[in-house]
């Protein structure tokens, strides 16, 4: 078998691809890579087709041994990359011989890294995707020490460029563009103003489902406003009764328990996926979709 053997799974590692859209009627969200831009970049560096699955590594620490010769790339959060203890570049094509050990250190910037292997991680599909949905338990189980991951055949020609520039560092505060929800009128005018003009802080309560934010005060429903369930998408900013907003990510529920005040535009979701505890956030109203 050609593939990767997991020596150490790190803090939390899952298989992810571009997700399973259009399954909301089955109670399934899209899931897929939280930072799709980084996932796609890793696949491009090894010549994979867009449908190929990668490993999403939260907070670094993944170590894998190459079974056979493989071509890999690491993108996303900036992590030290080594092969048999020797430094290698991230955002670059890396060639592994049989038995080589590739290790990812702790991120110096960002939260989620992506490891692509030429051909893609070949685990069974569920509802048309190899992604792990942590909310519903759909797809493969999170990666564990000792797992042997076969490589698939979703590869084309290798790219001419063996290294690409990483994205610019995320600002602090990070600027996330939002469209106000069509139900934003259930919130007080002061709360809508606060969402768009105050600075929010990422709390340690974050995962692939969402990020709980803390600000200078609570967001409130308007008099007569109703705390009601509402359909959600990735980027939805839901406001629970405690008034601290939750920014939903890839494994969001199809229907949230509380009203949504705004939605982050899809182009800014890769930034949201890399936010760490303590990072500050500003929401900026836009007409962009």
N, C-alpha and C positions, 0 to 999 in steps of 0.2 A: 504493500500500500504506500502510495506517495501521499504525504500530508505533514501534519504537525502533531507532536506529542506535547501535552501540557505538563511542564515540570512544576510550575507554580501559577495558579490562576489569578493571582493578584487580588485586589480589594473586591472587585465585582466585574466580571467579564461575561458578555453575552454575544451570541451570533446575531448579526443584523444585516438586512439588505434595504431596499427602498420601500419596504412595507407592504401591507395588504389593504389597499383602498377598496371602497365600495362594499364593505362587509358590515356596515353599521346596522343593517337589518338583522344581523346575527348577533348583535351586541358586541362586535369587535371594532376597536379603533384601528387606525392605519398602522400604528407602531412603526417599526423600521428605525434606521439610524437617527439618533437625536440631533447630531450635527451632520446633516446630509452632505453639505459641501465638503467636509473633511473625508467622509466615507467615499464620495465620488472621486475625490482627488487621489486617494490611496488606490482605488481600482484603476484609474487612468495610468498611474505610474507603473503598474505591472501589466498593462495591456488587457485588463479584464473587460468583459461586456458589462453594461450598466446593471444587469440583474444579479451579478455575482455578490455573494455574501462575504462580509468581513467580520472581524472580531472588534467589538466596541469595549474598550478597557477604561473603567472609571478609576481615577486616582493612581494609575500606573501599577507597577509590580508584576506584570505578566512575564513569564519565562517559558519559552517553547523550544523544543528540539526538532530539527528538521529531519523528517523521514524521507530519504532520497534528496535530490537536488531541487531547490525551490527558489523562486524569485518573489521577494516580499517588499512591502513599503509601509512606513509608519507615518501617519499624519495626525492632525487634530491638536490636542494639548501638547505643548512642547515638553518632551520627555527625553532624558538621556537614553540612547540606543546603543547597545553593545552586542557584538557577536564573538563568542568565546572570550569575553572580557575586553575586547578591543573596540574603541568607539567607532560608531557609524553615524551617518547623518540621518535625520528625519526628513520628511518630504523628499525622499530620494529612493531610487531603486537599489535594493540590496540583494545580492546573490548568495544563497546558502548552499553549502555542500552537505551531503548526508552526515548527520550527527552534529552539525553546528548548533550551538545554543544561542538563541537571540533573547535578549532581556531588555525590558523597558523599566526605567527607574521611575522616581516620583516626579510629577509635573512641576516645572518651574513656572508655568503659566497655563491656565486653562484646567479643565477637569476630565474631558473624555478624549482618548486617543483611539485611532483606528489602525488595525493591522490587516492589510490585504495580502493574500497569497495568490500568485498567478494561477488562474483556473477557478478561484473562489472556494470558500468553505462549503463542502458538499454534504450538508445534512438534509434530512427529508423536509419537503415543503408541507406546510399546513395552511389550507385556504390560499394557496398560490404564493406563499412567502416562507422564507427560512428564518424570519425574525422571531426573536423571543419577546413576547408581550408580557411584561412583569405584572400587569394588573390582572389579566384574565388567566395567566398560566398557559397561554397558547404558544405553540412553537417549541423549539428545543429548550431543555433545562439550562440554566446558567452553567458556565464552564467550570469544571472542577479539576483539581490536580489529578493527573493520570489519564485524562481524556485523550483519545487519539482521533484527530480530526482529518478526514480524507479531503483531498483536493479534487475539485471538479474539472470541467472542461470548458467553462465559460470564459475563454480567452481568445483574443485575436492577435494582431501583430503587436510586438513591443513598441512603445513610443520612441521617438528619436531622442527626446529629452529624458535624461536619467535623473534629473533633479529639477524641482520647481520651487519658486519662492514661497515661503509660508505666508499666511495672511498677517496683516498688521496686528500688533497687540490690541486687545480690547480696551477701550477707554474706561476710566473710572471717574465719574459714573458712566456706565454703558448706556448708550442712547438707543432705545427700542421704539420703533414707530408703531403706532396703534391706530386702529379704526374703532370709534365708539360703537358699542353694540346697539342694535336696534331696540334693545330693552334697557338702554342706559337711563331712560327717563324714570325708572323705578328707584334710582338713587338720588339723593339730595344734590342740588346744584353745587354745594360746597364740597361734596365728596368727589364729584366729577372734576372740579377745579383742583382738588388736592391730588388726585391721581396724575394729572397732567403737569402739575407745577411743583410738587414736592419730590424729594429724593427718597428712594426706597432702598432697603438693604436686604441682601440675600441671607436667609437664616440657615442654620445647619439642617433644617428640615427640607431636604431636596432629594429627589431620585428621578427615575425616568418618567414617572407620572407627572410630577410638577415641582415647582419651587414655591415655598411659602416666603412671603416678603413681609418686612416690618417697616413701618414708617412713623412719622411724627404723631399720628393719631389714627383713629378708626374711621373706616368708610361706612356711611350709614345709608339705609334706605330712606327715600322720601316719605313723608307722611302719606299713608295709604299704599305705599309700595309693598309688594308681596315677595317674601322669600320663597322662591319656587324653583323646582328643577328646570334645567334648560339644556338643550343640545349643545355640545361643545366640539371644538376642533383644537388641534395643536395651536398654541398661542392664545387660547382663551384666558382671560383674567377673571377668575371667579371670586366672588366675595362672600365668604361664610359669615355666620352671625357674629364672630368675634371681630369682624371689620378688617382683618389683615388679609390682603389679596393673595391668591394662589395663581401662579402662572403655569398653565398646563403645558406639558411637553409631549413626547412621542406616544407614551402609553396612557394618555388621558382617557377618562371614561367617555362613552358615547353620549351619555346624558349626565351632567353634573347635578349635584344636590342643591345648588344655589345659583342665583342669577349671575350673569356675565356682564361686566361693565365695559369691557373693551377686548379687542383681539389684536395681538401682535402680528404684523404682516409676515408672510412666509419667508421673505428674504432675510429677515432678522432673527429667525429661529436658530440658525447655527450659532449666533452670538449668545443667545439665551442658554443654549445647551452647554456652553463652556463656562458659565458663571459659577464661581466658587462662593462658599460661605464668607460673608463680610464684604463681597463686592457690592457696589452701589449701582442703582438703576434709576434712570429717568425715562418716563413715557412721553412720547411726542406725538400729538395728533397729526394724522396725515390722511390724504385721500387715496394714497397708493394701495393697491391690492397685491 
